[in-house]
């Protein structure tokens, strides 16, 4: 509705009524009839009455601008009501938790999904400090600092980006969430105030599914390495058998030398320790990685991976060359998971060279620069077909024959490296393929 036009017409009509009343009372007080001739004569006798005649124009224009102002206020108010309705609908129907807070971290709004996610009622958190309720203590300092710094610098620990952290439920247990926090300006009391909107998604189920896939891939890797493990265990067992056999022969002949027996028993003890180390390594590799990420040396991880798969590579007549920089920064992650990635890369390189003539060689490099830590695995297996190079990290995609691959190895490796905030890429070289892992430095 056009209130400006409506108010303008009303003002003009009111002005006409005002002029008519002025004419009527002007003639009435001088005892004249309201005829046209008398009205004309009244204007001749009293020119001031002409000012009164402008009332329809003056009131019409005044009321027009009054209606225009009302129109503007009406539109703004309607937009505010619509925005409020849309905001309420968004807050009440969103599947993700949405939390509105001021620049001090005080909760201004808390939607229904947030109540379900964190276990608090809305009225219990309004006006309280967000990070004191929902964030584990180890994150609070960084987040408080982020809220203080962001209004001035536009930067913060978790503000302006999407990150995965642990959140705190009302009952005290922690769970994994994906958080995105953005800055917005809110007009209130005639001034613009800074506020933050947090979008929080419970990713517990997603993390559990990813962990199950990683575990399944890890167990498949263990199955593929069964021959290698059997060989590694067979060596100390053979030494033990030989030492026990020769000692038994000495005893049966009655020529027992205590020093000789002590030497044999020492060898038996050393070989049992070696076998125990292999078994412990397999048990650690097979278990789920429930521990928190920790600083790890990628060179040590590669060395442990080669301890497991090195013998099959040797039997396949594959030369393994390692080039490690002397000074290498640590990376943050799970040692067993990174070892799983290295084993996948080595197994793929081995399979690529299995049916090729010529030199079979895998080169593993670890080096560091200002941008991160790099791990490269380069083989002489002929490379990856150009039409499949962009798909090698897709789940269940494999170029191997049926029954020789699940297509999960590189996909799982991609997910592990991504969770470590790193990247993994594949490219072809003159003689084969090179996979490069880039991981951030540990501050």
The 8 nearest C-alpha neighbors of each residue, nearest first, counted from 0:
[[1, 2, 70, 5, 3, 4, 73, 74],
 [2, 0, 3, 4, 5, 70, 67, 66],
 [1, 3, 66, 5, 70, 4, 6, 0],
 [4, 2, 66, 67, 63, 6, 5, 1],
 [5, 3, 7, 6, 2, 1, 63, 8],
 [4, 6, 2, 8, 7, 3, 9, 1],
 [5, 7, 9, 66, 62, 3, 63, 4],
 [8, 6, 63, 59, 62, 4, 10, 9],
 [9, 7, 11, 5, 10, 6, 59, 12],
 [8, 10, 6, 12, 7, 11, 13, 5],
 [11, 9, 59, 58, 13, 7, 62, 8],
 [10, 12, 59, 55, 14, 8, 13, 9],
 [13, 11, 15, 9, 14, 10, 8, 16],
 [12, 14, 10, 16, 15, 11, 9, 17],
 [55, 15, 13, 54, 17, 11, 12, 16],
 [14, 16, 12, 18, 55, 17, 13, 19],
 [17, 15, 19, 13, 14, 18, 20, 12],
 [16, 18, 14, 20, 15, 19, 13, 21],
 [19, 17, 21, 15, 20, 16, 52, 14],
 [20, 18, 16, 22, 21, 17, 23, 15],
 [19, 21, 23, 17, 18, 22, 16, 24],
 [22, 20, 18, 24, 19, 23, 25, 17],
 [21, 23, 25, 19, 20, 24, 18, 26],
 [22, 24, 20, 26, 25, 21, 27, 19],
 [23, 25, 27, 21, 26, 22, 28, 20],
 [26, 24, 22, 23, 27, 28, 21, 29],
 [25, 27, 31, 29, 23, 24, 28, 30],
 [26, 28, 24, 30, 29, 25, 31, 23],
 [27, 29, 26, 30, 25, 24, 31, 23],
 [28, 30, 26, 27, 31, 25, 24, 32],
 [31, 29, 27, 28, 26, 32, 25, 33],
 [32, 30, 26, 29, 27, 33, 37, 28],
 [31, 33, 34, 26, 30, 37, 27, 23],
 [34, 32, 26, 37, 31, 23, 38, 35],
 [35, 33, 37, 36, 32, 38, 31, 39],
 [34, 36, 38, 37, 39, 33, 40, 32],
 [35, 37, 39, 38, 34, 40, 33, 41],
 [36, 38, 40, 34, 39, 35, 41, 33],
 [39, 37, 41, 35, 40, 36, 34, 42],
 [40, 38, 36, 42, 41, 37, 35, 43],
 [39, 41, 37, 43, 38, 42, 44, 36],
 [42, 40, 38, 44, 39, 43, 45, 37],
 [43, 41, 45, 39, 46, 40, 44, 48],
 [44, 42, 40, 41, 45, 46, 39, 38],
 [43, 45, 41, 42, 40, 46, 39, 47],
 [46, 44, 42, 47, 43, 41, 48, 49],
 [47, 45, 48, 42, 49, 43, 44, 50],
 [48, 46, 49, 45, 50, 51, 42, 44],
 [47, 49, 51, 46, 50, 45, 42, 52],
 [50, 48, 52, 47, 51, 46, 42, 53],
 [51, 49, 52, 48, 53, 47, 54, 46],
 [52, 50, 48, 49, 53, 54, 18, 47],
 [51, 53, 49, 50, 54, 18, 48, 55],
 [54, 52, 51, 56, 50, 55, 57, 49],
 [53, 55, 14, 57, 52, 56, 51, 58],
 [14, 56, 54, 11, 58, 15, 59, 57],
 [55, 57, 59, 54, 53, 58, 60, 11],
 [58, 56, 54, 60, 59, 55, 61, 53],
 [57, 59, 10, 61, 55, 60, 56, 54],
 [58, 60, 11, 10, 7, 56, 62, 57],
 [59, 61, 63, 57, 58, 62, 56, 7],
 [62, 60, 58, 63, 64, 59, 57, 65],
 [61, 63, 65, 7, 6, 10, 59, 64],
 [64, 62, 7, 3, 60, 66, 6, 61],
 [65, 63, 67, 66, 61, 62, 68, 3],
 [64, 66, 62, 68, 67, 63, 69, 61],
 [67, 65, 3, 2, 69, 63, 6, 64],
 [66, 68, 3, 64, 70, 65, 69, 63],
 [69, 67, 71, 65, 70, 66, 64, 72],
 [68, 70, 66, 72, 67, 71, 73, 65],
 [71, 69, 67, 73, 68, 72, 2, 66],
 [70, 72, 68, 74, 69, 73, 75, 67],
 [73, 71, 69, 75, 74, 70, 76, 68],
 [72, 74, 70, 76, 71, 75, 69, 77],
 [75, 73, 77, 71, 76, 72, 78, 70],
 [76, 74, 78, 72, 77, 73, 79, 71],
 [75, 77, 79, 73, 78, 74, 72, 80],
 [76, 78, 80, 74, 79, 75, 73, 81],
 [79, 77, 81, 75, 80, 76, 82, 74],
 [78, 80, 76, 82, 77, 81, 83, 75],
 [81, 79, 83, 77, 78, 82, 84, 76],
 [82, 80, 78, 84, 83, 79, 77, 85],
 [83, 81, 79, 85, 84, 80, 78, 86],
 [82, 84, 86, 80, 81, 85, 79, 87],
 [85, 83, 81, 87, 82, 86, 88, 80],
 [84, 86, 88, 82, 87, 83, 89, 81],
 [85, 87, 83, 89, 84, 88, 82, 90],
 [86, 88, 84, 90, 89, 85, 91, 83],
 [89, 87, 85, 91, 86, 90, 92, 84],
 [90, 88, 86, 92, 87, 91, 93, 85],
 [89, 91, 87, 110, 88, 93, 92, 86],
 [90, 92, 88, 89, 111, 93, 110, 87],
 [93, 91, 89, 90, 88, 94, 111, 112],
 [94, 92, 95, 89, 90, 91, 112, 96],
 [93, 95, 112, 92, 96, 200, 91, 111],
 [96, 94, 200, 93, 199, 112, 97, 198],
 [95, 97, 113, 112, 199, 198, 200, 110],
 [98, 96, 198, 197, 110, 113, 95, 109],
 [97, 99, 109, 197, 108, 196, 100, 96],
 [100, 98, 196, 108, 107, 195, 106, 197],
 [101, 99, 106, 107, 105, 195, 104, 194],
 [100, 102, 194, 104, 103, 105, 195, 193],
 [103, 101, 104, 194, 193, 146, 100, 195],
 [102, 104, 101, 105, 146, 147, 100, 128],
 [103, 105, 101, 128, 102, 100, 129, 106],
 [106, 104, 128, 100, 127, 126, 101, 103],
 [107, 105, 100, 125, 126, 127, 108, 129],
 [106, 108, 100, 99, 125, 126, 105, 101],
 [109, 107, 99, 98, 106, 125, 110, 100],
 [108, 110, 98, 121, 113, 97, 99, 111],
 [109, 111, 90, 113, 112, 97, 91, 96],
 [110, 112, 114, 113, 91, 115, 109, 90],
 [111, 113, 96, 115, 114, 110, 95, 94],
 [114, 112, 96, 116, 110, 111, 115, 117],
 [113, 115, 111, 119, 118, 112, 117, 116],
 [116, 114, 112, 113, 118, 117, 111, 119],
 [117, 115, 113, 114, 118, 112, 96, 201],
 [116, 118, 168, 114, 119, 115, 169, 113],
 [117, 119, 169, 114, 115, 116, 168, 120],
 [120, 118, 114, 117, 169, 121, 123, 124],
 [121, 119, 123, 122, 114, 118, 124, 111],
 [120, 122, 123, 109, 124, 125, 119, 114],
 [121, 123, 125, 120, 124, 119, 109, 126],
 [122, 124, 120, 121, 125, 119, 127, 126],
 [123, 125, 127, 122, 121, 126, 106, 120],
 [126, 124, 106, 122, 127, 107, 123, 108],
 [125, 127, 106, 105, 124, 107, 128, 123],
 [128, 126, 105, 124, 125, 106, 129, 132],
 [127, 129, 105, 104, 131, 130, 106, 126],
 [128, 130, 132, 131, 104, 106, 105, 133],
 [131, 129, 134, 132, 133, 128, 139, 104],
 [130, 132, 129, 128, 133, 134, 139, 136],
 [133, 131, 130, 129, 134, 128, 167, 169],
 [132, 134, 167, 130, 166, 129, 131, 168],
 [133, 135, 130, 166, 167, 132, 136, 131],
 [136, 134, 137, 167, 138, 166, 139, 133],
 [135, 137, 139, 138, 134, 140, 131, 130],
 [136, 138, 135, 139, 140, 134, 141, 142],
 [139, 137, 136, 141, 140, 135, 142, 134],
 [140, 138, 142, 136, 141, 137, 130, 143],
 [139, 141, 143, 142, 138, 144, 137, 136],
 [140, 142, 144, 139, 143, 138, 156, 145],
 [141, 143, 145, 139, 144, 140, 156, 138],
 [144, 142, 146, 140, 145, 141, 139, 147],
 [143, 145, 141, 147, 142, 146, 148, 140],
 [144, 146, 155, 142, 156, 148, 143, 147],
 [147, 145, 143, 149, 144, 148, 102, 142],
 [148, 146, 144, 145, 149, 143, 150, 102],
 [147, 149, 145, 146, 151, 150, 152, 144],
 [148, 150, 153, 154, 152, 151, 155, 146],
 [151, 149, 148, 153, 152, 147, 146, 193],
 [152, 150, 149, 148, 153, 147, 154, 146],
 [151, 153, 149, 154, 150, 148, 155, 147],
 [154, 152, 149, 150, 151, 155, 148, 159],
 [155, 153, 149, 152, 148, 158, 145, 156],
 [154, 156, 145, 158, 149, 157, 148, 146],
 [155, 157, 145, 158, 141, 142, 154, 144],
 [156, 158, 155, 160, 159, 162, 142, 145],
 [159, 157, 155, 180, 160, 156, 181, 154],
 [158, 160, 181, 180, 157, 179, 161, 154],
 [159, 161, 158, 179, 157, 162, 180, 181],
 [162, 160, 179, 178, 177, 163, 159, 157],
 [163, 161, 178, 177, 160, 164, 157, 179],
 [162, 164, 177, 176, 178, 175, 165, 161],
 [165, 163, 176, 175, 162, 166, 177, 178],
 [164, 166, 175, 174, 176, 173, 167, 135],
 [167, 165, 134, 174, 173, 133, 175, 135],
 [166, 168, 173, 133, 134, 135, 172, 171],
 [169, 167, 117, 171, 170, 172, 173, 118],
 [168, 170, 118, 171, 117, 119, 167, 172],
 [169, 171, 168, 172, 118, 167, 117, 173],
 [172, 170, 168, 169, 167, 173, 135, 133],
 [173, 171, 168, 170, 167, 174, 169, 166],
 [172, 174, 167, 166, 165, 168, 171, 175],
 [175, 173, 165, 166, 203, 176, 167, 172],
 [174, 176, 165, 203, 202, 164, 166, 201],
 [177, 175, 201, 202, 200, 163, 164, 165],
 [176, 178, 163, 200, 162, 199, 164, 202],
 [179, 177, 199, 162, 161, 198, 163, 176],
 [178, 180, 161, 198, 197, 160, 199, 162],
 [181, 179, 197, 158, 196, 159, 198, 195],
 [180, 182, 159, 196, 195, 158, 183, 197],
 [183, 181, 195, 194, 196, 193, 180, 184],
 [184, 182, 194, 195, 193, 185, 181, 196],
 [183, 185, 193, 192, 191, 194, 186, 182],
 [184, 186, 192, 191, 193, 187, 183, 194],
 [187, 185, 191, 190, 192, 189, 184, 188],
 [186, 188, 189, 190, 191, 185, 192, 184],
 [189, 187, 190, 186, 191, 192, 185, 184],
 [188, 190, 187, 186, 191, 192, 185, 184],
 [191, 189, 187, 186, 188, 192, 185, 184],
 [192, 190, 186, 185, 184, 187, 193, 189],
 [193, 191, 185, 184, 186, 190, 194, 187],
 [192, 194, 184, 102, 183, 185, 101, 191],
 [195, 193, 101, 183, 102, 100, 182, 184],
 [194, 196, 182, 100, 181, 99, 183, 101],
 [197, 195, 99, 181, 180, 98, 100, 182],
 [196, 198, 180, 98, 97, 179, 199, 99],
 [199, 197, 97, 179, 178, 96, 180, 95],
 [200, 198, 178, 96, 177, 95, 197, 97],
 [201, 199, 177, 95, 176, 202, 96, 178],
 [200, 202, 176, 203, 175, 177, 199, 116],
 [203, 201, 205, 176, 204, 175, 200, 206],
 [202, 204, 206, 175, 205, 201, 207, 174],
 [205, 203, 207, 206, 202, 208, 201, 209],
 [204, 206, 202, 208, 207, 203, 209, 210],
 [205, 207, 209, 203, 208, 204, 202, 210],
 [208, 206, 210, 204, 209, 205, 203, 211],
 [209, 207, 211, 205, 210, 206, 204, 212],
 [208, 210, 206, 212, 211, 207, 205, 213],
 [211, 209, 207, 213, 208, 212, 214, 206],
 [210, 212, 214, 208, 209, 213, 215, 207],
 [213, 211, 215, 209, 214, 210, 216, 208],
 [214, 212, 210, 216, 211, 215, 217, 411],
 [213, 215, 217, 211, 212, 216, 210, 218],
 [216, 214, 212, 218, 217, 213, 211, 219],
 [217, 215, 219, 213, 214, 218, 212, 220],
 [216, 218, 214, 220, 219, 215, 213, 221],
 [219, 217, 221, 215, 220, 216, 214, 222],
 [220, 218, 216, 222, 221, 217, 215, 223],
 [219, 221, 217, 223, 218, 222, 216, 224],
 [222, 220, 218, 224, 219, 223, 225, 217],
 [223, 221, 219, 225, 220, 224, 218, 226],
 [222, 224, 220, 221, 225, 219, 226, 227],
 [225, 223, 221, 227, 222, 226, 228, 220],
 [226, 224, 228, 222, 227, 223, 229, 221],
 [227, 225, 229, 224, 228, 230, 223, 311],
 [226, 228, 230, 224, 225, 229, 311, 310],
 [227, 229, 231, 225, 230, 226, 232, 224],
 [228, 230, 226, 232, 227, 231, 233, 225],
 [231, 229, 233, 227, 228, 232, 226, 234],
 [230, 232, 228, 229, 233, 234, 227, 235],
 [233, 231, 229, 230, 234, 274, 235, 228],
 [232, 234, 230, 236, 231, 235, 229, 237],
 [233, 235, 237, 236, 232, 231, 238, 230],
 [236, 234, 270, 238, 237, 233, 232, 239],
 [235, 237, 239, 233, 234, 238, 240, 232],
 [238, 236, 240, 234, 235, 239, 233, 241],
 [237, 239, 235, 241, 236, 240, 242, 234],
 [240, 238, 236, 267, 242, 237, 241, 243],
 [241, 239, 237, 243, 238, 242, 244, 236],
 [240, 242, 244, 238, 243, 239, 237, 245],
 [243, 241, 239, 245, 244, 263, 240, 238],
 [242, 244, 246, 240, 241, 245, 239, 247],
 [245, 243, 241, 247, 246, 242, 240, 248],
 [246, 244, 248, 247, 242, 243, 241, 249],
 [245, 247, 249, 243, 248, 244, 242, 250],
 [246, 248, 250, 244, 245, 249, 243, 251],
 [249, 247, 245, 251, 250, 246, 244, 252],
 [250, 248, 246, 252, 247, 251, 254, 255],
 [249, 251, 253, 247, 248, 255, 252, 254],
 [252, 250, 248, 253, 249, 247, 254, 255],
 [253, 251, 249, 250, 254, 248, 255, 247],
 [252, 254, 250, 251, 255, 249, 248, 256],
 [255, 253, 249, 252, 250, 256, 251, 248],
 [254, 256, 250, 249, 253, 257, 260, 259],
 [255, 257, 259, 258, 260, 254, 249, 261],
 [258, 256, 260, 259, 261, 255, 262, 254],
 [257, 259, 261, 256, 260, 262, 263, 255],
 [258, 260, 256, 262, 257, 261, 263, 255],
 [261, 259, 263, 257, 262, 258, 264, 256],
 [260, 262, 258, 264, 259, 263, 257, 265],
 [261, 263, 265, 259, 260, 264, 258, 266],
 [264, 262, 260, 266, 265, 261, 242, 267],
 [263, 265, 267, 261, 266, 262, 260, 268],
 [264, 266, 268, 262, 263, 267, 261, 269],
 [265, 267, 269, 263, 264, 268, 270, 262],
 [268, 266, 264, 239, 270, 265, 269, 271],
 [267, 269, 265, 271, 266, 270, 264, 272],
 [270, 268, 266, 272, 267, 271, 265, 273],
 [269, 271, 235, 273, 267, 272, 268, 266],
 [272, 270, 274, 268, 273, 269, 275, 267],
 [271, 273, 275, 269, 270, 274, 276, 268],
 [274, 272, 270, 276, 271, 275, 269, 277],
 [273, 275, 271, 277, 276, 272, 232, 270],
 [274, 276, 272, 278, 273, 277, 279, 271],
 [275, 277, 279, 273, 274, 278, 280, 272],
 [278, 276, 280, 274, 275, 279, 281, 273],
 [277, 279, 275, 281, 280, 276, 282, 274],
 [280, 278, 282, 276, 281, 277, 275, 283],
 [281, 279, 283, 277, 278, 282, 284, 276],
 [280, 282, 284, 278, 279, 283, 285, 277],
 [281, 283, 279, 285, 280, 284, 278, 286],
 [284, 282, 280, 281, 285, 286, 279, 335],
 [283, 285, 281, 282, 286, 335, 280, 217],
 [286, 284, 282, 283, 281, 218, 217, 287],
 [285, 287, 283, 284, 282, 288, 214, 281],
 [286, 288, 289, 214, 285, 210, 284, 283],
 [289, 287, 290, 286, 333, 335, 336, 291],
 [288, 290, 287, 291, 286, 333, 292, 210],
 [291, 289, 288, 292, 333, 293, 287, 332],
 [290, 292, 293, 289, 333, 332, 288, 331],
 [293, 291, 332, 333, 331, 290, 294, 334],
 [292, 294, 331, 332, 295, 291, 333, 330],
 [295, 293, 331, 330, 329, 332, 296, 441],
 [296, 294, 329, 330, 297, 293, 331, 334],
 [295, 297, 329, 298, 299, 300, 330, 294],
 [298, 296, 300, 299, 295, 301, 329, 330],
 [299, 297, 301, 300, 296, 302, 323, 365],
 [300, 298, 302, 297, 301, 296, 303, 295],
 [299, 301, 297, 303, 298, 302, 338, 304],
 [302, 300, 304, 298, 303, 299, 305, 297],
 [301, 303, 299, 305, 300, 304, 298, 306],
 [304, 302, 306, 300, 305, 301, 299, 307],
 [305, 303, 301, 307, 306, 302, 338, 342],
 [304, 306, 309, 308, 302, 307, 303, 301],
 [307, 305, 303, 304, 309, 308, 302, 310],
 [308, 306, 305, 304, 309, 303, 228, 227],
 [309, 307, 305, 310, 311, 306, 227, 304],
 [308, 310, 305, 312, 306, 311, 307, 313],
 [309, 311, 313, 312, 308, 227, 314, 307],
 [312, 310, 314, 313, 227, 309, 308, 315],
 [311, 313, 315, 309, 317, 310, 314, 316],
 [314, 312, 316, 310, 315, 311, 317, 309],
 [313, 315, 311, 316, 312, 310, 317, 309],
 [316, 314, 312, 313, 317, 311, 353, 349],
 [317, 315, 313, 314, 312, 318, 359, 311],
 [316, 318, 359, 312, 360, 315, 313, 319],
 [317, 319, 360, 361, 359, 316, 320, 313],
 [318, 320, 361, 360, 362, 317, 321, 363],
 [319, 321, 362, 363, 361, 318, 322, 360],
 [322, 320, 363, 362, 364, 323, 319, 365],
 [323, 321, 364, 363, 365, 320, 324, 362],
 [324, 322, 365, 364, 321, 325, 366, 298],
 [323, 325, 366, 326, 327, 365, 322, 367],
 [324, 326, 327, 323, 366, 365, 322, 298],
 [327, 325, 324, 328, 367, 366, 323, 329],
 [326, 328, 367, 324, 325, 366, 329, 372],
 [329, 327, 440, 330, 326, 367, 372, 441],
 [328, 330, 296, 295, 294, 441, 440, 327],
 [331, 329, 294, 441, 295, 440, 332, 439],
 [330, 332, 294, 293, 292, 295, 441, 419],
 [333, 331, 292, 293, 419, 334, 330, 294],
 [332, 334, 292, 336, 335, 337, 293, 288],
 [335, 333, 337, 336, 338, 332, 295, 300],
 [336, 334, 338, 337, 333, 284, 339, 288],
 [337, 335, 339, 338, 333, 334, 340, 415],
 [336, 338, 340, 334, 339, 335, 333, 341],
 [339, 337, 335, 341, 336, 340, 300, 304],
 [338, 340, 336, 342, 337, 341, 335, 343],
 [341, 339, 412, 337, 343, 338, 342, 344],
 [340, 342, 338, 344, 343, 339, 345, 337],
 [341, 343, 345, 339, 344, 340, 346, 304],
 [344, 342, 346, 340, 341, 345, 408, 347],
 [343, 345, 341, 347, 342, 346, 348, 340],
 [344, 346, 342, 348, 347, 343, 349, 341],
 [347, 345, 349, 343, 348, 344, 342, 350],
 [348, 346, 350, 344, 349, 345, 343, 351],
 [347, 349, 351, 345, 346, 350, 378, 344],
 [350, 348, 346, 352, 347, 351, 353, 345],
 [349, 351, 353, 347, 352, 348, 346, 354],
 [350, 352, 380, 348, 349, 353, 347, 354],
 [351, 353, 380, 355, 349, 350, 354, 359],
 [354, 352, 350, 351, 355, 349, 315, 380],
 [355, 353, 352, 356, 351, 350, 380, 349],
 [356, 354, 352, 353, 357, 380, 351, 381],
 [357, 355, 354, 358, 352, 359, 353, 380],
 [356, 358, 359, 355, 379, 352, 380, 360],
 [357, 359, 360, 356, 379, 317, 318, 355],
 [360, 358, 317, 379, 352, 318, 357, 361],
 [359, 361, 318, 317, 378, 379, 319, 358],
 [362, 360, 378, 319, 377, 320, 318, 363],
 [361, 363, 320, 377, 376, 321, 319, 378],
 [364, 362, 321, 376, 375, 322, 320, 361],
 [363, 365, 322, 375, 323, 374, 321, 362],
 [364, 366, 374, 323, 373, 324, 322, 375],
 [367, 365, 324, 373, 372, 327, 323, 364],
 [368, 366, 372, 371, 327, 373, 328, 369],
 [367, 369, 370, 371, 372, 366, 373, 327],
 [368, 370, 371, 367, 440, 372, 439, 328],
 [371, 369, 368, 439, 372, 440, 367, 438],
 [370, 372, 439, 440, 438, 368, 369, 367],
 [371, 373, 367, 438, 437, 366, 439, 440],
 [374, 372, 437, 366, 436, 365, 367, 375],
 [373, 375, 365, 436, 364, 435, 437, 372],
 [376, 374, 435, 364, 434, 363, 436, 377],
 [377, 375, 363, 434, 433, 362, 435, 364],
 [376, 378, 433, 362, 361, 432, 375, 434],
 [379, 377, 361, 431, 380, 432, 360, 348],
 [380, 378, 431, 430, 381, 360, 359, 352],
 [381, 379, 352, 431, 351, 378, 382, 348],
 [380, 382, 431, 430, 379, 432, 383, 351],
 [381, 383, 431, 432, 427, 380, 384, 430],
 [382, 384, 388, 385, 432, 427, 387, 381],
 [385, 383, 387, 386, 388, 382, 427, 381],
 [384, 386, 388, 387, 383, 389, 427, 382],
 [385, 387, 384, 388, 389, 390, 383, 391],
 [388, 386, 390, 385, 384, 389, 391, 383],
 [387, 389, 385, 390, 391, 386, 383, 384],
 [388, 390, 387, 391, 386, 392, 385, 425],
 [391, 389, 387, 393, 392, 388, 396, 386],
 [390, 392, 393, 388, 389, 387, 396, 409],
 [393, 391, 410, 409, 390, 394, 413, 396],
 [392, 394, 390, 410, 396, 391, 395, 409],
 [395, 393, 410, 396, 407, 406, 392, 411],
 [406, 396, 394, 407, 405, 397, 393, 410],
 [395, 397, 406, 394, 393, 391, 398, 390],
 [398, 396, 406, 399, 395, 404, 405, 391],
 [397, 399, 400, 396, 406, 404, 387, 391],
 [400, 398, 397, 404, 403, 401, 402, 406],
 [399, 401, 403, 402, 398, 404, 397, 405],
 [400, 402, 403, 399, 404, 405, 398, 397],
 [401, 403, 404, 400, 405, 399, 406, 397],
 [404, 402, 400, 401, 399, 405, 397, 350],
 [403, 405, 406, 402, 399, 397, 401, 400],
 [406, 404, 407, 395, 397, 403, 408, 402],
 [395, 405, 407, 397, 396, 404, 408, 394],
 [408, 406, 410, 395, 405, 394, 411, 409],
 [407, 409, 411, 410, 343, 406, 412, 216],
 [408, 410, 412, 392, 411, 407, 413, 391],
 [411, 409, 392, 413, 407, 394, 412, 408],
 [410, 412, 414, 413, 408, 409, 407, 213],
 [411, 413, 409, 340, 415, 410, 414, 408],
 [412, 414, 410, 416, 411, 415, 409, 417],
 [413, 415, 417, 411, 412, 416, 418, 410],
 [416, 414, 412, 418, 417, 413, 411, 419],
 [415, 417, 419, 421, 413, 418, 414, 422],
 [416, 418, 420, 414, 421, 419, 415, 422],
 [419, 417, 415, 420, 416, 414, 421, 332],
 [418, 420, 416, 417, 421, 332, 415, 331],
 [421, 419, 417, 418, 416, 438, 439, 422],
 [422, 420, 438, 417, 416, 419, 437, 439],
 [423, 421, 437, 436, 417, 416, 424, 438],
 [422, 424, 436, 435, 413, 437, 416, 434],
 [423, 425, 435, 434, 422, 436, 426, 433],
 [426, 424, 434, 433, 435, 423, 427, 388],
 [427, 425, 433, 432, 434, 428, 424, 388],
 [426, 428, 432, 382, 431, 433, 383, 429],
 [427, 429, 431, 430, 432, 433, 426, 382],
 [428, 430, 431, 427, 381, 382, 432, 379],
 [431, 429, 379, 381, 428, 380, 382, 432],
 [430, 432, 382, 381, 379, 380, 428, 378],
 [433, 431, 427, 382, 428, 378, 377, 426],
 [432, 434, 377, 426, 376, 425, 427, 435],
 [433, 435, 425, 376, 375, 424, 426, 377],
 [434, 436, 375, 424, 423, 374, 433, 437],
 [437, 435, 423, 374, 373, 422, 375, 438],
 [436, 438, 373, 422, 421, 372, 423, 371],
 [437, 439, 421, 372, 371, 373, 436, 440],
 [440, 438, 371, 372, 421, 441, 330, 420],
 [439, 441, 371, 330, 442, 372, 328, 329],
 [440, 442, 330, 329, 331, 439, 294, 328],
 [441, 440, 439, 329, 330, 328, 331, 294]]
